[in-house]
Amino acid sequence: MNFELTDDQQQLADSVRKMLAIDYGFEARQAIVRSASGFSDSTWGTFAELGLTALALPDADGGFGGGAMDLMSTMEACGEALVAEPLLDNIAFGGRLLARVGSPSQKAALLPGFVEGTRRFAFAALEPGQRYALAPELTQARAEGGGWVLDGRKSVVIGAPQAHTLIVSARTASGTSLFIVGAGASGVSLNPSRTVDGQRSADIRFEGVSLGADALLGAEGQALPIIEEAVDFATALLCADAIGAMRYANEATLEYTKTRRQFGTAIASFQVLQHRMVEMLITFEQARSMAILAAAKVDGGADAAERSRAVSAAKIKIADAARLISQESVQLHGGMGMTEELKISHTFRRLTMIGQRFGDADHHLERYAALG
C-alpha cells in the first residue's frame, strides 16, 4: 500500500495546517471553547473556502469526489489543533448522506448552503440506554396526513447546538428510516452540553414533530446499511483525527523531557523514560498504519463485512493507542500535564473522547468477532 500523499492531498493538508497555525492557536482555541456558542464562524467559513465541506461530495453535487484518504491529513491537522468545530460530523454525515440518498429537490435545497458554509448539519442517531446501537428504538415516525409525525429522544448529538438541520434516524413501519428535520422546528427541544474535550453536543427530544412527505431521506425502512456505512466512514476520519492528536502528544512530551531537568540533567537522558517514549512512538506508528488501512477500505469498494472489520480493527488499535499515549504524555509532564493552561491536558481529553466515540474497544472487539 502506498502511504505517500498525492500532490493535491499534500497541498490541501499544508493549507489547512497553515491556516490552523495562524488562526487556531491554543489560546484562540480556548477562547472559542469558552464562548457561548463554542464555535467560530470565521473558522467554519475558512473551512468552506478551502473546499473541505465539498471535498467528499460527488462532482455532480458541487463537490470534488474525494474520500477518506483525501481527508486523512486534513483530519490529522484538526486533531493536532484540537479543532472544536464539528467538521467531521458535517462531512461524514450531513453532506455525504444527502449526496448519497437525497432526492434532487433535497440536494438542491440543502447542499449549496452546506458547500458555501452557511448551512450546518448534525446527525442524531444514538439514543439513551442503547449504547452504540444504530438501529433506533426510542425514536419513531408514523405516517399521518400525507406526511410524518416524529417522536423520541436522541443523546449526545455532536454539533446539534450549532446546526441548522438535523438528520434523524427513526423507526417506521418498514424499519429504520432517515428524516430531515429543522433544528428549530416545533416540537424539537435541545438540552445543550459540552463534551469532556470541549465540543458542543445536545440531547434532543422530539414531541409530535410534524414533517412533510419530503422530509424522508432515501427509501423508507432501508436506512440501516446506509447509516452503518456512514458511521464506518466517520470512524475512519475519527481515527485520522486521533493520529494528529497523538502526534502532538508525542512531540510535546519529547520536547518537555528535553528541557525538564532533574539532578542536573534533562530527564530525556533517563533510560527508563526513553523506553517509555519509544513505546509511545511504536504505538503511534502502528495506530497510524491501521488508520490508513481503515481509510483505504472505506474508499476502496470493499464489501460491507470487509469494510466494517477493517474499521473495527483500526478503532480497537486507535482506542488502545489513545489511552497509552495520552496517559504516558500526562505522566511524563508531571503535575503540569493536568493543568488547564497546558495543551497536553486538552489533548488527553480529546484522545479520551475519541476512544469512546463510535464504539469503544470492547464494542469493536465484539463487532470484529461477529463479522469473522
Residue frames as qw, qx, qy, qz and C-alpha x, y, z in Angstrom:
[[0.000, 0.888, 0.459, 0.000, 0.00, 0.00, 0.00],
 [0.402, 0.422, -0.019, 0.813, 1.30, 3.46, -0.93],
 [0.367, -0.681, -0.481, 0.414, 1.32, 5.63, 2.20],
 [0.285, -0.130, 0.116, 0.942, 2.52, 8.75, 0.35],
 [0.278, 0.697, 0.399, -0.526, 0.16, 11.67, -0.22],
 [0.522, 0.573, 0.425, 0.467, -0.66, 12.83, -3.73],
 [0.279, 0.167, -0.001, 0.946, 0.31, 16.38, -4.65],
 [0.333, -0.546, -0.313, -0.703, -3.29, 17.56, -4.23],
 [0.725, -0.551, -0.413, 0.027, -3.65, 15.87, -0.85],
 [0.619, -0.182, -0.230, 0.729, -0.37, 17.36, 0.34],
 [0.092, 0.332, 0.111, 0.932, -1.29, 20.87, -0.82],
 [0.510, -0.611, -0.357, -0.489, -4.65, 20.68, 0.96],
 [0.760, -0.460, -0.363, 0.283, -3.08, 19.37, 4.15],
 [0.483, 0.014, -0.118, 0.868, -0.42, 22.09, 4.06],
 [0.125, -0.481, -0.213, -0.842, -3.08, 24.77, 3.56],
 [0.651, -0.616, -0.372, -0.244, -5.17, 23.51, 6.48],
 [0.736, -0.328, -0.292, 0.515, -2.13, 23.27, 8.77],
 [0.311, 0.200, -0.008, 0.929, -1.01, 26.76, 7.84],
 [0.328, -0.576, -0.282, -0.694, -4.46, 28.18, 8.48],
 [0.743, -0.565, -0.357, -0.021, -4.77, 26.44, 11.84],
 [0.661, -0.129, -0.234, 0.701, -1.29, 27.53, 12.90],
 [0.131, 0.282, 0.044, 0.949, -2.13, 31.18, 12.18],
 [0.418, -0.376, -0.154, -0.812, -5.79, 31.41, 13.23],
 [0.843, -0.360, -0.252, -0.310, -6.34, 28.48, 15.57],
 [0.308, 0.410, -0.700, 0.496, -3.53, 28.50, 18.10],
 [0.387, -0.278, -0.830, 0.290, -4.12, 27.06, 21.54],
 [0.005, -0.289, -0.413, 0.863, -5.19, 30.37, 23.13],
 [0.392, 0.097, -0.312, -0.860, -7.55, 31.13, 20.24],
 [0.498, -0.149, -0.823, -0.231, -8.99, 27.64, 20.50],
 [0.253, -0.288, -0.748, 0.542, -9.55, 28.04, 24.23],
 [0.190, 0.217, 0.136, -0.948, -11.39, 31.31, 23.67],
 [0.497, -0.008, -0.570, -0.654, -13.69, 29.57, 21.17],
 [0.459, -0.205, -0.860, 0.082, -14.39, 26.68, 23.54],
 [0.160, -0.323, -0.596, 0.717, -15.21, 29.09, 26.38],
 [0.213, -0.006, -0.195, -0.957, -17.50, 31.23, 24.23],
 [0.602, 0.131, 0.417, -0.668, -21.29, 30.96, 24.42],
 [0.816, 0.392, -0.148, -0.399, -21.55, 29.13, 21.10],
 [0.707, -0.344, 0.593, 0.174, -18.33, 27.11, 21.33],
 [0.685, 0.460, 0.485, 0.291, -17.98, 27.74, 17.62],
 [0.176, -0.534, 0.229, 0.795, -16.04, 30.05, 15.30],
 [0.615, 0.695, 0.310, -0.205, -17.96, 31.28, 12.26],
 [0.231, 0.841, -0.420, -0.252, -14.77, 32.61, 10.70],
 [0.301, -0.372, 0.871, 0.114, -13.03, 29.25, 11.05],
 [0.610, 0.348, 0.704, -0.106, -16.01, 27.48, 9.53],
 [0.484, 0.831, 0.032, -0.273, -16.03, 29.95, 6.66],
 [0.033, 0.712, -0.664, -0.228, -12.36, 29.26, 6.02],
 [0.504, -0.054, 0.862, 0.013, -13.01, 25.51, 6.02],
 [0.616, 0.621, 0.457, -0.160, -15.62, 26.09, 3.32],
 [0.291, 0.880, -0.265, -0.265, -13.28, 28.35, 1.33],
 [0.182, -0.526, 0.815, 0.164, -10.63, 25.64, 1.41],
 [0.623, 0.170, -0.586, -0.490, -13.16, 23.22, -0.05],
 [0.037, -0.158, 0.933, -0.322, -13.39, 20.92, 2.97],
 [0.552, 0.232, 0.508, -0.619, -17.19, 20.94, 3.06],
 [0.722, 0.504, -0.148, -0.451, -17.29, 19.97, -0.63],
 [0.027, 0.554, -0.819, -0.147, -14.42, 17.50, -0.68],
 [0.277, -0.013, 0.957, -0.090, -16.39, 14.30, -0.03],
 [0.588, 0.518, 0.354, -0.510, -19.33, 15.25, -2.28],
 [0.662, 0.296, 0.578, 0.374, -19.65, 13.92, -5.85],
 [0.216, -0.058, 0.322, 0.920, -18.81, 16.24, -8.72],
 [0.111, -0.500, -0.669, -0.538, -22.47, 16.30, -9.73],
 [0.401, -0.784, -0.471, 0.051, -23.38, 17.79, -6.36],
 [0.040, 0.950, -0.123, 0.286, -20.81, 20.57, -6.43],
 [0.707, -0.629, 0.309, 0.094, -18.08, 18.57, -4.73],
 [0.162, 0.731, -0.638, -0.180, -14.68, 17.11, -5.58],
 [0.916, 0.123, -0.330, -0.194, -15.43, 13.40, -5.35],
 [0.167, 0.547, -0.732, 0.371, -12.91, 12.82, -2.55],
 [0.817, -0.303, -0.478, -0.109, -12.86, 10.13, 0.09],
 [0.713, -0.696, -0.015, 0.085, -11.38, 9.30, 3.46],
 [0.776, -0.040, 0.102, 0.622, -7.83, 9.11, 2.10],
 [0.267, 0.616, 0.157, 0.725, -8.17, 12.63, 0.71],
 [0.387, -0.806, -0.070, -0.442, -9.39, 13.86, 4.09],
 [0.851, -0.307, -0.322, 0.279, -6.99, 11.93, 6.28],
 [0.521, 0.093, -0.199, 0.825, -4.22, 14.53, 6.53],
 [0.194, -0.540, -0.107, -0.812, -6.77, 17.29, 7.00],
 [0.746, -0.563, -0.253, -0.250, -8.33, 15.40, 9.91],
 [0.770, -0.131, -0.301, 0.547, -4.87, 14.80, 11.37],
 [0.219, 0.332, -0.097, 0.912, -4.27, 18.56, 11.32],
 [0.487, -0.572, -0.175, -0.636, -7.64, 19.12, 13.04],
 [0.849, -0.406, -0.328, 0.083, -6.76, 16.56, 15.70],
 [0.615, 0.053, -0.252, 0.745, -3.40, 18.16, 16.33],
 [0.007, -0.338, 0.044, -0.940, -5.02, 21.60, 16.70],
 [0.003, -0.330, -0.823, 0.462, -7.92, 20.15, 18.75],
 [0.212, -0.158, -0.349, -0.899, -10.47, 21.78, 16.44],
 [0.241, 0.207, 0.739, -0.594, -13.77, 22.08, 18.33],
 [0.546, 0.325, -0.123, -0.762, -15.99, 22.76, 15.31],
 [0.753, 0.064, 0.632, -0.174, -17.96, 19.65, 14.14],
 [0.315, 0.566, -0.540, -0.537, -16.24, 19.32, 10.78],
 [0.047, -0.126, 0.986, 0.101, -16.14, 15.52, 10.86],
 [0.332, 0.396, 0.781, -0.352, -19.86, 15.19, 11.56],
 [0.431, 0.680, 0.054, -0.591, -20.84, 17.60, 8.81],
 [0.249, 0.513, -0.703, -0.425, -18.61, 15.95, 6.22],
 [0.009, -0.099, 0.995, 0.025, -19.29, 12.32, 7.08],
 [0.173, 0.435, 0.841, -0.272, -22.99, 12.55, 7.85],
 [0.270, 0.670, 0.258, -0.642, -24.66, 15.78, 6.72],
 [0.348, 0.630, -0.378, -0.582, -23.40, 16.46, 3.24],
 [0.060, 0.278, -0.926, -0.248, -22.41, 12.90, 2.39],
 [0.287, 0.308, 0.876, -0.235, -25.71, 11.30, 3.42],
 [0.421, 0.673, 0.205, -0.572, -27.66, 13.89, 1.46],
 [0.268, 0.582, -0.583, -0.500, -25.50, 13.37, -1.60],
 [0.060, -0.138, 0.983, 0.106, -25.89, 9.62, -1.39],
 [0.046, 0.395, 0.917, -0.006, -29.63, 9.17, -0.83],
 [0.155, 0.519, 0.285, -0.791, -31.19, 12.61, -1.11],
 [0.511, 0.659, 0.543, 0.096, -33.71, 13.45, -3.81],
 [0.429, 0.401, 0.211, 0.781, -32.82, 16.09, -6.42],
 [0.202, -0.821, -0.204, -0.494, -35.05, 18.62, -4.64],
 [0.718, -0.673, -0.069, 0.163, -33.48, 17.87, -1.23],
 [0.713, -0.064, 0.128, 0.687, -29.99, 18.25, -2.64],
 [0.240, 0.589, 0.247, 0.731, -30.89, 21.49, -4.42],
 [0.382, -0.842, -0.195, -0.327, -32.36, 22.95, -1.24],
 [0.713, -0.694, 0.076, 0.068, -29.62, 21.97, 1.21],
 [0.860, -0.035, 0.118, 0.495, -26.28, 21.16, -0.41],
 [0.393, 0.692, 0.024, 0.606, -25.38, 24.59, -1.87],
 [0.358, -0.849, 0.134, -0.364, -25.54, 26.20, 1.57],
 [0.891, -0.396, 0.157, 0.155, -23.52, 23.34, 3.04],
 [0.765, 0.301, 0.097, 0.562, -20.79, 23.74, 0.43],
 [0.163, 0.760, -0.012, 0.629, -20.71, 27.52, 0.98],
 [0.378, 0.017, -0.631, 0.677, -20.50, 27.08, 4.75],
 [0.303, -0.249, 0.094, -0.915, -23.83, 28.75, 5.55],
 [0.842, -0.238, -0.120, -0.470, -25.71, 25.56, 6.49],
 [0.028, 0.413, -0.872, 0.261, -24.58, 23.07, 9.12],
 [0.790, -0.161, -0.470, -0.359, -25.90, 19.62, 9.93],
 [0.296, -0.408, 0.775, -0.382, -25.96, 17.30, 12.93],
 [0.593, 0.022, -0.752, -0.289, -26.63, 13.57, 12.79],
 [0.536, -0.334, 0.468, -0.618, -28.96, 12.34, 15.54],
 [0.675, 0.141, -0.694, -0.208, -28.54, 8.58, 15.85],
 [0.349, 0.027, -0.837, 0.420, -27.67, 7.42, 19.38],
 [0.536, -0.572, -0.298, -0.544, -30.38, 7.02, 22.00],
 [0.360, -0.570, 0.537, -0.508, -30.44, 6.94, 25.82],
 [0.731, -0.235, 0.580, -0.273, -29.64, 3.49, 27.19],
 [0.899, 0.417, 0.082, -0.108, -28.88, 2.00, 23.76],
 [0.648, -0.424, 0.408, 0.483, -25.07, 2.31, 23.94],
 [0.076, -0.438, 0.531, 0.721, -23.69, 2.24, 20.38],
 [0.445, 0.397, 0.799, 0.072, -26.72, 0.64, 18.68],
 [0.006, -0.158, 0.356, 0.921, -27.51, 2.30, 15.36],
 [0.217, -0.420, -0.770, -0.427, -30.99, 0.84, 14.87],
 [0.226, -0.297, 0.236, -0.897, -33.39, 3.30, 16.55],
 [0.276, -0.344, -0.891, 0.112, -35.75, 2.07, 19.25],
 [0.112, -0.548, -0.523, 0.643, -36.89, 5.14, 21.18],
 [0.167, 0.456, -0.154, -0.860, -37.38, 7.41, 18.17],
 [0.388, 0.359, 0.838, 0.140, -40.32, 6.59, 15.91],
 [0.210, 0.261, -0.224, -0.915, -42.01, 8.20, 12.95],
 [0.399, 0.394, 0.822, -0.101, -45.53, 7.41, 11.82],
 [0.076, 0.231, 0.549, 0.800, -47.18, 8.31, 8.56],
 [0.038, 0.638, 0.633, -0.437, -50.02, 10.79, 9.02],
 [0.258, 0.855, 0.242, -0.379, -51.91, 13.09, 6.68],
 [0.684, 0.706, 0.000, 0.184, -49.55, 12.65, 3.77],
 [0.178, 0.772, -0.490, 0.363, -46.53, 13.41, 5.93],
 [0.682, -0.035, -0.654, 0.326, -44.88, 12.16, 9.11],
 [0.466, -0.805, 0.092, -0.355, -45.05, 12.70, 12.86],
 [0.619, 0.326, -0.585, 0.410, -41.82, 12.20, 14.76],
 [0.618, -0.720, 0.114, -0.295, -41.47, 11.35, 18.47],
 [0.927, -0.046, -0.230, 0.292, -38.49, 10.21, 20.51],
 [0.385, -0.884, 0.230, 0.135, -35.13, 11.08, 22.03],
 [0.789, 0.450, -0.218, 0.356, -31.51, 11.23, 20.93],
 [0.649, -0.712, 0.037, 0.267, -28.36, 11.50, 23.03],
 [0.480, -0.564, 0.364, 0.566, -25.06, 13.35, 22.69],
 [0.624, 0.671, 0.334, 0.221, -25.67, 14.74, 19.21],
 [0.508, -0.349, 0.144, 0.774, -22.36, 16.41, 18.38],
 [0.148, 0.035, 0.367, 0.918, -22.77, 19.81, 16.74],
 [0.044, -0.639, -0.753, -0.150, -26.52, 20.00, 17.37],
 [0.154, -0.770, -0.320, 0.531, -26.43, 23.39, 19.15],
 [0.082, -0.536, 0.329, 0.773, -24.77, 24.93, 16.07],
 [0.241, 0.159, 0.848, 0.444, -26.77, 23.04, 13.42],
 [0.396, 0.166, -0.111, -0.896, -29.44, 24.44, 11.15],
 [0.801, 0.106, -0.347, -0.476, -30.64, 21.00, 10.04],
 [0.519, -0.342, 0.755, -0.210, -30.82, 17.63, 11.81],
 [0.624, 0.184, -0.674, -0.350, -30.66, 14.27, 10.09],
 [0.541, -0.296, 0.577, -0.536, -32.56, 11.92, 12.39],
 [0.316, 0.046, -0.929, -0.186, -32.82, 8.13, 12.36],
 [0.562, -0.069, 0.391, -0.726, -36.22, 6.78, 13.37],
 [0.206, 0.087, 0.973, 0.058, -38.13, 3.54, 13.31],
 [0.533, 0.168, -0.156, -0.815, -41.05, 3.41, 10.89],
 [0.879, 0.066, 0.281, -0.379, -43.43, 0.61, 9.96],
 [0.863, 0.469, -0.186, 0.011, -40.92, -0.65, 7.38],
 [0.841, -0.073, -0.166, 0.510, -37.75, -0.43, 9.50],
 [0.416, -0.561, -0.034, 0.715, -35.04, 2.17, 10.03],
 [0.391, 0.764, 0.343, 0.382, -35.52, 5.42, 8.12],
 [0.405, -0.173, -0.087, 0.894, -33.85, 8.82, 7.95],
 [0.070, 0.874, 0.473, 0.086, -35.55, 12.21, 8.18],
 [0.329, 0.304, -0.040, 0.893, -34.52, 15.80, 7.57],
 [0.335, -0.781, -0.517, 0.107, -35.68, 17.97, 10.48],
 [0.143, 0.765, -0.092, 0.621, -35.19, 21.69, 11.01],
 [0.435, -0.003, -0.639, 0.635, -33.30, 22.31, 14.25],
 [0.133, 0.023, 0.326, -0.936, -35.85, 24.98, 15.18],
 [0.408, -0.266, -0.679, -0.550, -38.95, 23.03, 14.18],
 [0.590, -0.400, 0.183, -0.676, -41.94, 22.99, 16.52],
 [0.959, -0.209, -0.023, -0.190, -41.67, 20.07, 18.92],
 [0.790, 0.266, -0.325, 0.447, -37.87, 19.87, 18.78],
 [0.401, -0.892, 0.140, -0.156, -36.17, 20.71, 22.08],
 [0.691, 0.403, -0.443, 0.406, -32.42, 20.66, 22.73],
 [0.646, -0.759, 0.049, 0.060, -30.60, 20.28, 26.04],
 [0.555, 0.709, -0.353, 0.254, -27.09, 21.53, 25.13],
 [0.761, -0.603, 0.171, 0.169, -23.93, 20.45, 26.90],
 [0.269, 0.805, -0.528, -0.042, -20.17, 20.48, 26.43],
 [0.964, 0.029, -0.251, 0.083, -18.25, 17.24, 25.99],
 [0.737, -0.578, 0.073, 0.344, -15.15, 16.48, 28.01],
 [0.614, -0.015, 0.305, 0.728, -12.95, 17.62, 25.10],
 [0.047, -0.431, -0.023, 0.901, -14.73, 20.93, 24.57],
 [0.084, -0.187, -0.689, -0.695, -17.11, 20.12, 21.72],
 [0.449, 0.054, 0.288, -0.844, -20.76, 21.14, 21.89],
 [0.185, -0.162, -0.936, -0.252, -23.48, 18.50, 21.85],
 [0.487, -0.128, 0.192, -0.843, -27.11, 18.17, 22.86],
 [0.180, 0.245, 0.946, -0.117, -29.66, 15.65, 23.99],
 [0.289, 0.014, -0.336, -0.896, -32.70, 16.12, 21.78],
 [0.326, 0.321, 0.817, -0.350, -36.38, 15.41, 22.38],
 [0.198, -0.071, -0.571, -0.794, -38.91, 15.17, 19.55],
 [0.220, 0.341, 0.762, -0.505, -42.53, 15.58, 20.61],
 [0.451, 0.675, 0.560, -0.162, -45.15, 15.37, 17.88],
 [0.110, -0.525, 0.371, 0.758, -42.87, 16.95, 15.27],
 [0.678, 0.593, 0.380, -0.211, -44.89, 17.38, 12.10],
 [0.276, -0.417, 0.605, 0.620, -42.92, 16.70, 8.92],
 [0.632, 0.512, -0.148, -0.562, -43.83, 16.86, 5.26],
 [0.967, 0.188, 0.172, 0.000, -43.56, 13.89, 2.92],
 [0.603, 0.699, -0.257, 0.286, -40.36, 15.41, 1.55],
 [0.367, -0.769, 0.468, -0.234, -38.66, 15.07, 4.96],
 [0.945, -0.108, 0.304, 0.045, -37.98, 11.37, 4.34],
 [0.084, 0.768, -0.581, -0.258, -34.36, 10.96, 3.27],
 [0.095, 0.264, -0.940, -0.194, -33.95, 7.96, 0.99],
 [0.580, -0.199, -0.664, -0.428, -36.27, 4.97, 0.91],
 [0.631, -0.499, 0.241, -0.543, -38.41, 4.17, 3.93],
 [0.928, -0.268, 0.222, -0.135, -37.07, 1.30, 6.03],
 [0.888, 0.353, -0.063, 0.288, -33.83, 0.97, 4.05],
 [0.055, 0.930, -0.244, 0.270, -31.55, 3.29, 6.01],
 [0.771, -0.586, 0.241, 0.059, -29.67, 0.99, 8.40],
 [0.845, 0.100, 0.208, 0.483, -26.98, -0.19, 5.92],
 [0.321, 0.772, 0.061, 0.545, -26.54, 3.41, 4.80],
 [0.429, -0.860, 0.155, -0.231, -26.11, 4.57, 8.41],
 [0.881, -0.342, 0.230, 0.233, -23.61, 1.78, 9.09],
 [0.709, 0.393, 0.151, 0.566, -21.54, 2.77, 6.07],
 [0.049, 0.867, -0.018, 0.495, -21.62, 6.44, 7.07],
 [0.636, -0.743, 0.193, -0.083, -20.54, 5.61, 10.63],
 [0.887, -0.059, 0.202, 0.411, -17.67, 3.49, 9.28],
 [0.469, 0.645, 0.085, 0.598, -16.59, 6.42, 7.11],
 [0.262, -0.879, 0.088, -0.389, -16.82, 8.77, 10.08],
 [0.837, -0.510, 0.164, 0.117, -14.87, 6.32, 12.26],
 [0.789, 0.243, 0.117, 0.552, -12.07, 6.24, 9.70],
 [0.168, 0.771, -0.015, 0.615, -11.92, 10.07, 9.84],
 [0.592, -0.771, 0.090, -0.216, -12.00, 9.94, 13.64],
 [0.910, -0.188, 0.097, 0.358, -9.01, 7.58, 13.59],
 [0.542, 0.497, 0.042, 0.676, -7.13, 10.15, 11.49],
 [0.247, -0.847, 0.027, -0.469, -8.09, 12.88, 13.98],
 [0.823, -0.558, 0.092, 0.050, -6.63, 10.70, 16.74],
 [0.823, 0.168, 0.043, 0.541, -3.38, 10.30, 14.82],
 [0.216, 0.717, -0.035, 0.661, -2.95, 14.08, 14.76],
 [0.533, -0.768, 0.099, -0.340, -3.63, 14.36, 18.48],
 [0.925, -0.306, 0.095, 0.207, -1.25, 11.50, 19.28],
 [0.668, 0.432, -0.023, 0.606, 1.48, 13.00, 17.09],
 [0.069, -0.796, 0.131, -0.587, 1.23, 16.24, 19.04],
 [0.770, -0.611, 0.100, -0.151, 1.27, 14.38, 22.38],
 [0.918, -0.020, 0.037, 0.395, 4.44, 12.52, 21.39],
 [0.476, 0.557, -0.038, 0.679, 6.23, 15.62, 20.10],
 [0.287, -0.802, 0.091, -0.516, 5.23, 17.77, 23.07],
 [0.862, -0.502, 0.073, 0.001, 6.31, 15.09, 25.53],
 [0.832, 0.159, -0.001, 0.531, 9.68, 14.62, 23.85],
 [0.226, 0.687, -0.065, 0.688, 10.28, 18.37, 23.84],
 [0.540, -0.757, 0.072, -0.362, 9.30, 18.66, 27.51],
 [0.919, -0.341, 0.059, 0.187, 11.61, 15.85, 28.61],
 [0.680, 0.380, -0.036, 0.625, 14.48, 17.53, 26.77],
 [0.042, 0.665, -0.114, 0.737, 14.01, 20.75, 28.74],
 [0.704, -0.638, 0.006, -0.313, 12.84, 19.45, 32.15],
 [0.441, 0.485, -0.658, 0.371, 15.85, 18.85, 34.35],
 [0.792, -0.579, 0.033, -0.188, 16.31, 16.74, 37.47],
 [0.823, -0.404, 0.220, 0.333, 19.55, 16.03, 39.30],
 [0.172, -0.698, 0.368, 0.590, 21.23, 18.49, 36.97],
 [0.128, -0.130, 0.805, 0.564, 20.35, 16.72, 33.73],
 [0.554, 0.087, -0.264, -0.785, 17.47, 16.57, 31.25],
 [0.683, -0.070, 0.633, -0.358, 15.05, 13.79, 32.12],
 [0.805, 0.494, -0.161, -0.287, 15.12, 12.69, 28.46],
 [0.318, 0.580, -0.745, 0.094, 18.50, 11.14, 29.24],
 [0.526, -0.248, 0.710, -0.397, 16.97, 8.72, 31.78],
 [0.107, 0.137, -0.916, -0.362, 16.84, 5.29, 30.20],
 [0.158, 0.371, 0.879, -0.254, 13.55, 4.27, 31.76],
 [0.324, 0.673, 0.232, -0.623, 11.85, 7.34, 30.28],
 [0.186, 0.458, -0.634, -0.594, 13.47, 6.70, 26.91],
 [0.055, 0.098, 0.987, 0.112, 11.93, 3.23, 26.90],
 [0.242, 0.580, 0.649, -0.428, 8.51, 4.70, 27.62],
 [0.282, 0.685, -0.113, -0.662, 8.80, 7.28, 24.84],
 [0.081, 0.272, -0.847, -0.450, 9.96, 4.62, 22.38],
 [0.154, 0.334, 0.925, -0.097, 6.87, 2.59, 23.25],
 [0.276, 0.687, 0.317, -0.592, 4.75, 5.68, 22.60],
 [0.210, 0.567, -0.479, -0.636, 6.36, 6.14, 19.19],
 [0.002, 0.051, -0.964, -0.261, 5.96, 2.49, 18.17],
 [0.211, 0.496, 0.778, -0.324, 2.33, 2.54, 19.32],
 [0.269, 0.682, 0.026, -0.680, 1.73, 5.70, 17.28],
 [0.170, 0.409, -0.699, -0.561, 3.19, 4.20, 14.10],
 [0.071, 0.174, 0.981, 0.051, 1.12, 1.04, 14.47],
 [0.235, 0.622, 0.573, -0.479, -2.02, 3.10, 15.02],
 [0.228, 0.621, -0.249, -0.708, -1.26, 5.29, 12.00],
 [0.066, 0.168, -0.889, -0.422, -0.90, 2.22, 9.78],
 [0.106, 0.405, 0.899, -0.132, -4.27, 0.92, 10.95],
 [0.219, 0.678, 0.270, -0.648, -5.87, 4.33, 10.37],
 [0.189, 0.466, -0.552, -0.666, -4.58, 4.35, 6.80],
 [0.000, -0.078, -0.977, -0.198, -5.93, 0.84, 6.26],
 [0.183, 0.561, 0.702, -0.399, -9.37, 1.89, 7.53],
 [0.241, 0.662, -0.058, -0.707, -9.42, 4.92, 5.23],
 [0.122, 0.308, -0.780, -0.531, -8.39, 2.76, 2.26],
 [0.072, 0.239, 0.968, 0.003, -11.09, 0.19, 2.98],
 [0.243, 0.652, 0.526, -0.488, -13.95, 2.69, 3.25],
 [0.254, 0.670, -0.263, -0.647, -12.80, 4.23, -0.03],
 [0.034, -0.383, 0.836, 0.391, -11.88, 1.05, -1.89],
 [0.687, 0.094, -0.376, -0.615, -15.24, -0.53, -2.60],
 [0.098, 0.126, -0.963, 0.219, -14.81, -3.39, -0.13],
 [0.477, -0.461, -0.666, -0.343, -17.95, -5.33, 0.78],
 [0.438, -0.741, 0.004, -0.508, -19.72, -4.28, 3.96],
 [0.896, -0.432, -0.056, 0.082, -18.25, -7.04, 6.15],
 [0.756, 0.152, -0.067, 0.633, -14.67, -6.45, 5.00],
 [0.088, 0.663, -0.026, 0.743, -15.03, -2.70, 5.41],
 [0.594, -0.703, -0.011, -0.391, -16.50, -2.99, 8.88],
 [0.917, -0.262, -0.093, 0.285, -13.86, -5.48, 10.04],
 [0.578, 0.330, -0.084, 0.742, -11.08, -3.15, 8.90],
 [0.158, -0.696, 0.019, -0.700, -12.71, -0.16, 10.60],
 [0.783, -0.593, -0.063, -0.177, -13.27, -2.10, 13.83],
 [0.867, -0.052, -0.123, 0.480, -9.68, -3.36, 13.82],
 [0.336, 0.488, -0.080, 0.802, -8.45, 0.21, 13.38],
 [0.403, -0.707, -0.026, -0.580, -10.73, 1.57, 16.10],
 [0.887, -0.422, -0.149, 0.111, -9.52, -1.11, 18.55],
 [0.720, 0.080, -0.097, 0.683, -5.91, -0.14, 17.91],
 [0.080, 0.602, 0.024, 0.794, -6.67, 3.58, 17.98],
 [0.608, -0.699, -0.123, -0.354, -8.56, 3.30, 21.28],
 [0.878, -0.341, -0.103, 0.320, -5.72, 1.35, 22.91],
 [0.576, 0.255, -0.015, 0.776, -3.06, 3.68, 21.48],
 [0.128, -0.723, -0.100, -0.671, -5.00, 6.78, 22.53],
 [0.727, -0.670, -0.110, -0.100, -5.19, 5.52, 26.09],
 [0.838, -0.189, -0.039, 0.511, -1.49, 4.63, 26.32],
 [0.447, 0.368, 0.062, 0.813, -0.14, 7.76, 24.65],
 [0.241, -0.762, -0.135, -0.585, -2.47, 10.19, 26.42],
 [0.761, -0.642, -0.092, -0.001, -1.75, 8.70, 29.83],
 [0.796, -0.089, 0.000, 0.599, 2.00, 8.48, 29.29],
 [0.304, 0.556, 0.089, 0.768, 2.22, 12.02, 27.97],
 [0.415, -0.798, -0.072, -0.431, 0.43, 13.40, 31.02],
 [0.853, -0.486, -0.039, 0.187, 2.53, 11.32, 33.42],
 [0.722, 0.101, 0.043, 0.683, 5.79, 12.36, 31.78],
 [0.075, 0.680, 0.066, 0.726, 4.76, 16.00, 32.07],
 [0.244, -0.094, -0.667, 0.698, 4.22, 15.51, 35.79],
 [0.050, 0.586, 0.621, -0.519, 1.64, 17.62, 37.61],
 [0.125, 0.438, -0.201, -0.867, 1.74, 20.23, 34.84],
 [0.037, -0.046, -0.865, -0.499, 0.20, 17.69, 32.49],
 [0.074, -0.570, -0.818, 0.033, -3.23, 18.11, 34.09],
 [0.059, -0.497, -0.228, 0.835, -3.36, 21.91, 34.17],
 [0.450, 0.766, 0.430, -0.160, -5.85, 23.90, 32.08],
 [0.070, 0.883, -0.248, -0.393, -3.03, 26.11, 30.81],
 [0.226, -0.421, 0.800, 0.364, -1.16, 23.28, 29.09],
 [0.628, 0.297, -0.373, -0.615, -2.36, 21.96, 25.75],
 [0.280, 0.184, -0.942, -0.019, -1.35, 18.40, 26.62],
 [0.250, 0.159, 0.781, -0.550, -4.16, 18.13, 29.17],
 [0.591, 0.442, 0.102, -0.667, -6.70, 19.05, 26.49],
 [0.470, 0.391, -0.724, -0.320, -5.10, 16.57, 24.09],
 [0.038, -0.045, 0.952, -0.299, -5.57, 13.94, 26.80],
 [0.466, 0.342, 0.515, -0.633, -9.29, 14.79, 26.87],
 [0.568, 0.483, -0.335, -0.576, -9.56, 14.67, 23.09],
 [0.346, 0.286, -0.886, -0.113, -7.99, 11.22, 22.96],
 [0.207, 0.090, 0.852, -0.472, -10.18, 10.01, 25.82],
 [0.570, 0.430, 0.219, -0.665, -13.28, 11.12, 23.93],
 [0.514, 0.462, -0.582, -0.428, -12.06, 9.52, 20.68],
 [0.043, 0.189, -0.974, 0.120, -11.55, 6.22, 22.47],
 [0.327, 0.296, 0.762, -0.475, -15.28, 6.13, 23.29],
 [0.466, 0.501, -0.007, -0.730, -16.86, 7.70, 20.24],
 [0.701, 0.352, -0.432, -0.444, -18.47, 5.44, 17.61],
 [0.967, -0.125, -0.213, -0.057, -17.76, 2.48, 19.88],
 [0.352, -0.769, 0.531, -0.048, -15.06, 1.72, 22.43],
 [0.151, 0.459, -0.865, -0.137, -12.52, -1.08, 22.11],
 [0.367, 0.053, 0.887, -0.276, -14.82, -3.68, 23.69],
 [0.622, 0.544, 0.272, -0.493, -17.65, -2.81, 21.31],
 [0.517, 0.666, -0.427, -0.327, -15.42, -3.13, 18.27],
 [0.099, -0.334, 0.937, -0.036, -13.84, -6.36, 19.51],
 [0.531, 0.269, 0.729, -0.340, -17.33, -7.85, 19.65],
 [0.607, 0.670, 0.031, -0.426, -18.19, -6.50, 16.21],
 [0.227, 0.623, -0.711, -0.233, -14.91, -7.74, 14.73],
 [0.256, -0.128, 0.952, -0.112, -15.53, -11.23, 16.10],
 [0.579, 0.438, 0.548, -0.415, -19.14, -11.24, 14.92],
 [0.540, 0.724, -0.181, -0.389, -18.05, -10.31, 11.38],
 [0.167, -0.527, 0.813, 0.184, -15.43, -13.04, 11.28]]
